Amino acid sequence: MNNGWTDVKDDMPGTDTVLAYYVNEAGNYRIVKAFHAGKFEVEISPEDENPDYDEEEDCYYYPEGWYEVIDNWDDYGSVLVQYEVTFWRALPEPPFEVIVQ
């Protein structure tokens, strides 16, 4: 697989939001907007579910893993991907310039 896709064994995207590819338990592939959080890499609020706490830095972080970006729901900004992400690629440019008023 290529076409702009990177195998997670070869490279990781850092904490940028990317397209992530995985196969779910039904054997169907999914492509979602997601980011990867390494250990103590992406800070979150202590009120979020199951944060990792770094005593040395006195900060809370996402537990290590891939997180699907939920940008159309006020209650959650991301959810943990429950399956193994195997490939990722950069987000494409939008088809036109978005003008915010």
C-alpha positions in Angstrom: 0.0 0.0 0.0 1.4 3.4 -0.9 -0.5 6.2 -2.7 0.7 8.6 0.0 0.1 6.2 2.8 2.8 5.5 5.4 3.1 2.3 7.3 3.2 3.0 11.1 6.2 0.5 11.2 8.1 2.9 9.0 7.2 6.3 10.5 4.7 8.1 12.8 3.0 11.4 12.2 3.9 13.1 15.5 0.8 14.7 17.0 -0.5 16.1 13.7 -4.1 15.3 12.7 -3.9 12.9 9.7 -6.0 10.2 8.0 -5.6 6.9 9.8 -6.4 3.5 8.3 -7.4 0.4 10.3 -9.5 -2.8 9.9 -12.4 -3.3 12.4 -13.6 -6.5 14.0 -16.0 -7.1 11.1 -13.1 -7.0 8.7 -14.1 -3.7 7.2 -11.5 -1.0 6.6 -12.0 2.5 8.1 -10.3 5.7 7.3 -10.8 8.4 9.9 -9.3 11.8 10.9 -7.0 11.0 13.8 -3.9 11.8 15.7 -1.4 9.7 17.6 -0.5 10.5 21.2 2.8 9.2 22.5 3.4 8.8 26.2 3.2 12.2 27.9 3.0 13.9 24.5 -0.5 15.5 24.2 -1.7 17.4 27.3 -5.4 17.2 28.4 -7.6 18.3 31.3 -7.5 16.3 34.5 -11.3 16.0 34.1 -11.0 14.0 30.9 -11.5 10.2 31.1 -8.5 8.2 32.3 -5.7 10.7 31.8 -2.1 9.7 32.4 -0.4 11.9 35.1 3.2 12.9 34.9 4.3 13.8 38.4 7.6 15.3 37.3 5.8 17.8 35.0 2.5 18.0 37.1 0.5 17.6 33.9 -2.2 15.2 32.6 -1.9 13.6 29.1 -3.8 11.4 26.8 -2.8 7.7 27.3 -0.6 6.5 24.5 -2.6 5.5 21.4 -4.5 6.7 18.3 -7.5 9.0 18.7 -10.2 9.6 16.2 -11.0 13.4 15.9 -14.7 14.1 16.5 -15.2 17.6 15.2 -19.0 17.6 15.0 -19.9 16.8 18.7 -19.7 19.2 21.5 -19.2 16.6 24.3 -16.0 15.0 22.9 -13.1 16.2 20.8 -11.7 12.8 20.2 -12.1 9.1 21.1 -9.6 6.3 21.4 -9.4 4.1 18.3 -10.0 0.5 19.6 -8.3 -1.2 16.6 -4.7 -1.3 15.4 -4.0 1.6 13.0 -1.6 0.3 10.3 -1.3 3.2 7.9 -1.6 7.0 8.0 -1.3 9.9 5.5 -1.4 13.7 5.7 -4.8 15.4 5.4 -5.4 16.7 1.8 -5.9 20.3 1.1 -9.6 21.4 1.1 -11.1 21.7 -2.4 -11.5 25.5 -2.0 -10.5 28.3 0.3 -12.8 28.5 3.3 -13.8 32.1 4.2 -14.9 32.5 7.8 -17.0 35.5 8.5 
